[in-house]
Amino acid sequence: MIIDLRQFIETERKIWDELAQRIQRLENDPNTALSATDAERIYYLYERTSSALVRITTFAAEPSLVLFLQSLVARAYTELNEVRSRDRNFNLVRWFFVTFPSPSAR
């Protein structure tokens, strides 16, 4: 339960800002490899922000804050659950010797 909304927002704002910065870095450079520590930190921030969103929604807070948190949680969820290929560049040698001769390519 939130007793003082202003204090709650001030306290949690640091968490939201850190999550937003980390997600922005991932969105700007999709080829970034996450270490286990970084992934755990982002997951912690995601859980904490999700919890804050639920608490603020039940408190009927400012609609702009709710929209901001919904967007942030959705972006974090997407980044945490996205499956990225390791090699996005076309490799002619691999294609010629591996993909092309395979029976499924014929």
Secondary structure as a PSIPRED ss2 file (coil, helix, strand):
# PSIPRED VFORMAT (PSIPRED V4.0)

   1 M C   1.000  0.000  0.000
   2 I C   1.000  0.000  0.000
   3 I C   1.000  0.000  0.000
   4 D C   1.000  0.000  0.000
   5 L H   0.000  1.000  0.000
   6 R H   0.000  1.000  0.000
   7 Q H   0.000  1.000  0.000
   8 F H   0.000  1.000  0.000
   9 I H   0.000  1.000  0.000
  10 E H   0.000  1.000  0.000
  11 T H   0.000  1.000  0.000
  12 E H   0.000  1.000  0.000
  13 R H   0.000  1.000  0.000
  14 K H   0.000  1.000  0.000
  15 I H   0.000  1.000  0.000
  16 W H   0.000  1.000  0.000
  17 D H   0.000  1.000  0.000
  18 E H   0.000  1.000  0.000
  19 L H   0.000  1.000  0.000
  20 A H   0.000  1.000  0.000
  21 Q H   0.000  1.000  0.000
  22 R H   0.000  1.000  0.000
  23 I H   0.000  1.000  0.000
  24 Q H   0.000  1.000  0.000
  25 R H   0.000  1.000  0.000
  26 L H   0.000  1.000  0.000
  27 E H   0.000  1.000  0.000
  28 N H   0.000  1.000  0.000
  29 D C   1.000  0.000  0.000
  30 P C   1.000  0.000  0.000
  31 N C   1.000  0.000  0.000
  32 T C   1.000  0.000  0.000
  33 A C   1.000  0.000  0.000
  34 L C   1.000  0.000  0.000
  35 S C   1.000  0.000  0.000
  36 A H   0.000  1.000  0.000
  37 T H   0.000  1.000  0.000
  38 D H   0.000  1.000  0.000
  39 A H   0.000  1.000  0.000
  40 E H   0.000  1.000  0.000
  41 R H   0.000  1.000  0.000
  42 I H   0.000  1.000  0.000
  43 Y H   0.000  1.000  0.000
  44 Y H   0.000  1.000  0.000
  45 L H   0.000  1.000  0.000
  46 Y H   0.000  1.000  0.000
  47 E H   0.000  1.000  0.000
  48 R H   0.000  1.000  0.000
  49 T H   0.000  1.000  0.000
  50 S H   0.000  1.000  0.000
  51 S H   0.000  1.000  0.000
  52 A H   0.000  1.000  0.000
  53 L H   0.000  1.000  0.000
  54 V H   0.000  1.000  0.000
  55 R H   0.000  1.000  0.000
  56 I H   0.000  1.000  0.000
  57 T H   0.000  1.000  0.000
  58 T H   0.000  1.000  0.000
  59 F H   0.000  1.000  0.000
  60 A C   1.000  0.000  0.000
  61 A C   1.000  0.000  0.000
  62 E C   1.000  0.000  0.000
  63 P H   0.000  1.000  0.000
  64 S H   0.000  1.000  0.000
  65 L H   0.000  1.000  0.000
  66 V H   0.000  1.000  0.000
  67 L H   0.000  1.000  0.000
  68 F H   0.000  1.000  0.000
  69 L H   0.000  1.000  0.000
  70 Q H   0.000  1.000  0.000
  71 S H   0.000  1.000  0.000
  72 L H   0.000  1.000  0.000
  73 V H   0.000  1.000  0.000
  74 A H   0.000  1.000  0.000
  75 R H   0.000  1.000  0.000
  76 A H   0.000  1.000  0.000
  77 Y H   0.000  1.000  0.000
  78 T H   0.000  1.000  0.000
  79 E H   0.000  1.000  0.000
  80 L H   0.000  1.000  0.000
  81 N H   0.000  1.000  0.000
  82 E C   1.000  0.000  0.000
  83 V C   1.000  0.000  0.000
  84 R C   1.000  0.000  0.000
  85 S C   1.000  0.000  0.000
  86 R C   1.000  0.000  0.000
  87 D C   1.000  0.000  0.000
  88 R C   1.000  0.000  0.000
  89 N C   1.000  0.000  0.000
  90 F C   1.000  0.000  0.000
  91 N C   1.000  0.000  0.000
  92 L H   0.000  1.000  0.000
  93 V H   0.000  1.000  0.000
  94 R H   0.000  1.000  0.000
  95 W H   0.000  1.000  0.000
  96 F H   0.000  1.000  0.000
  97 F H   0.000  1.000  0.000
  98 V H   0.000  1.000  0.000
  99 T H   0.000  1.000  0.000
 100 F C   1.000  0.000  0.000
 101 P C   1.000  0.000  0.000
 102 S C   1.000  0.000  0.000
 103 P H   0.000  1.000  0.000
 104 S H   0.000  1.000  0.000
 105 A H   0.000  1.000  0.000
 106 R C   1.000  0.000  0.000
